[in-house]
Every structure is written in structure tokens, then in C-alpha cells.
Amino acid sequence: MSPTVVRLRPGKDRSLRRHHPWVFAGAVESVRGTAQAGDTVRVVAHDGAFLAWGAYSPASQIVVRVWSFSETDTVDAAFIAQRITHAAASRADLAGRTNAARIVFAESDLLPGVIVDRYDSVAVLELTSAGADHWRDAIADACFALDGIESVYERSDLDVRDREGLAVRTGLLRGVEPPERISIHEDGATYRIDVRSGHKTGFYLDQRESRAAVRALSSGRKVLNVFAYTGAFSVAAWQGGAAKVTTVDSSGPALGVAAENLAANGFPTGGIVEADAFAELRRLRDAGASYDLVILDPPKLVHNKAQVDRGSRAYKDLNWLGMRLLAPGGLLVTFSCSGSISPELHQKIVADAAVDAARDAQVIARLHQASDHPVLLSVPETQYLKGMVCRVS
């Protein structure tokens, strides 16, 4: 059977020729065939020249996500398995530091919509596109075939699936049911992971290098960790010799795991505060509290370009409050994981917060997502995590 052909409008092939893997609905001139969501389609330029093989998603604004730009490729289970095996092997350099890593990072590993996080012997999948969903069994089989994997668990419960017309899916796909807590190690620390009900797949693997930075900066400092989730930055701060650590998050269950993480590493479990981050920062400001190191790692505050202005105001307010709590010469470690906030805009937001807080701030280091979350140069959207260490006076 001949594949469905998606023909682009004149001049709409430039991004694909530069190997950007998304085809938006407005770029499509015609669809010839009967492809269903997730099926592989042939994408051609207006003149009929081959451009790519991709996964069809008629319910999404991104109607095709490219699997391959090579006309000779065949997209099948073996193709998917080869991509996953290659991606997992490329993380081998982390083996000496940790037994947990993102082994498939979607477009960056040429597998749009496929995210696989490995926690020791458990592989956790997030499938966020129609194409990824279509190849669920092949993806699960390929992950289960990786050396040492005993469980493949799905956490496809993200809102983004709604845009692809996909229902939420969670549960065991291969092997044995994972335990309630999985223990992993990273740079000498132990962390307890809840892959069944934790946020995303259970842990922020992308902050590995930032945890190392916090560890190096914490000696003798009084540390405030806001949006702490399961307390990984708090563990890193104690590892680095912090004098005191306060851990703030609005989620009681997440803070319960944070307490487990602190105890597992022999650190004090006091200083855990369940509260709305913005409200707690204001309360601390009004109480005259002062810290030597403030960590601000909020969840995504901007989900699309229409939210940039409102989200920028929230980021500014957050950083203003953080700076007001710092002792002179203190350090602000601040992040944004919103893809619609560029590094340049993030810096401007923090700079504006410093002006309003009547503080001078110097950027002494820049932080970014860890190496197992690589940025594909042809897809700038794969760079999403921005961080800065600022000295504030």
C-alpha cells in the first residue's frame, strides 16, 4: 500500500530542509491518502521532491513529526529499536556518576514525542505524540531489551497529550511492577524515586549539573530551597557543607519523599516547610529572614507564547522576593524551564527584578540542562532549561 503523501505549500519546506522535524498545519497544501493518527506519511515539497518520513497527527497543530529525512529509511519496529539502543549507549559516560539518566530525549535523539528515563533497573516512558503512541509496543520492547532493565513503566499522563487527541495512559508495560520507591545514586548521594505517582517520571534528572553547582557553593551557608519538590537541591546543599537548609514546597507528598531523601543521606529532616512558595517568600521577607544562598526552581510558569507576558511578571516577582531575602554578597540560583522564555529574556527578567529590589547582581555562572538532555542544533526548542548563579549586593 502506498503511503499517504503530505504536500507542503510553496516555500514552506525551508525548515525541513534544515532538519527541523515539525510540520505545522498551516504549511500543508494537501494530504493524499487515508493515514490515521500515528501512521507514517511521506512529506514532499510543493514540487513533489521528497523531504521526510514522519508521524501523522491530524488533531494537532503539528500535523507531522519527522522520524527520518532519509528516503531510504523504513520506519518500523527495528528502526525504533535502533534509535533507542543508540540513544541509550550515548549516555554510557554517566555510569560512573549515577545509575539514573534520561536515555531518550525526544527530538534531540531523533525520536519525537518519546522520552525514556532510566532509574536503575526501571525504564519509565513518557509518550507525548501520536507517532510515539503508535509505536508504544516497539518502544517498550526496545527498552526492555536494554541491559539490566527489569521493568518498563509508562507515565503518559501529561496535558500535552490532549493536543494530540490522546488519552492518559499509565501503568506497567513490561517486566515486574516497580517498587513504591526506587533508590538511585548520584555523585555520592542517594535519592528515593516514586515513578508511579511522582511529578513527570519521578525526578528532575535534568538538574544533575546544577545540583553539583549548588553542592560546590553551599559550604557554611544558610540555604533556602524553594519549589524543592523531593529535596534534591537540599541534599546537595547539605553535601556541600551548608550550615542550615530550609526546604519549601506546596506538595505534602513530595516533601514526604524529601524527608526520606534527607534521612537516607544522614542529613537533618527539620526545616521542611509545606507552603505556597510565593506566600512563604513574602512571609519570610516580612519576618526579616536572611539567607546566604536562595534556590528558585519553579515549575513551568509559561506553557505557550500567549502566556509570556503574564509568566514573565511571575518570574520577576519570584526573583524580586528571592533577592530581598539575601544577605549582602549572597547567591541567587535561579531557573526557568519554560521553553517560551529564552535565555536572554530570563536574564532580562532577573535584571529587572534586581533593579526593583534595589540590588546589584552579577552573573557568576550559567546553568543548563544536563548532558543526557542534549540540545539538537537543528531544533532550538530542545534547549528549555536556563539557570544563573547571581551574586547579589
Number of C-alpha atoms within 10 A of each C-alpha: 3 7 15 18 20 28 24 24 16 13 10 18 21 11 14 19 13 10 17 20 24 20 23 14 16 12 17 21 14 12 15 12 12 11 18 15 22 21 19 25 27 22 29 20 22 18 10 12 10 16 21 24 27 26 28 27 24 17 15 18 14 19 23 31 29 27 24 20 18 11 11 8 12 14 16 11 15 13 14 20 19 12 16 24 16 13 21 22 11 15 16 12 11 14 11 9 13 18 15 21 27 23 25 31 24 21 24 22 21 20 22 24 19 24 22 27 25 23 25 18 19 25 29 29 26 24 29 25 29 29 26 23 22 17 17 18 14 18 24 22 16 19 27 20 13 16 8 11 17 18 24 26 25 23 25 24 19 15 12 15 20 15 15 22 14 19 11 14 14 14 14 16 19 19 13 12 15 18 13 11 14 16 16 17 15 19 13 10 17 19 23 22 23 19 24 21 14 16 16 17 26 22 21 15 21 18 21 21 15 22 20 17 20 24 20 15 19 24 17 14 21 21 28 28 24 28 22 26 29 32 27 24 29 32 29 24 30 24 21 19 16 23 14 20 26 19 27 25 24 17 16 15 15 21 21 15 21 27 22 20 24 24 15 15 15 12 16 14 15 12 13 21 18 17 16 14 20 15 10 18 22 16 12 15 17 10 9 10 13 20 22 23 31 27 23 22 19 19 12 15 19 21 15 12 11 10 13 17 11 11 20 19 13 16 22 20 18 20 26 23 20 30 31 24 24 25 16 16 14 21 29 26 25 25 27 24 21 21 20 20 26 17 20 9 13 21 18 14 20 24 20 16 24 23 12 14 16 13 18 15 21 16 15 10 12 16 17 21 22 17 18 23 24 18 19 16 12 15 16 12 15 18 20 18 21 21 22 23 24 23 22 21 16
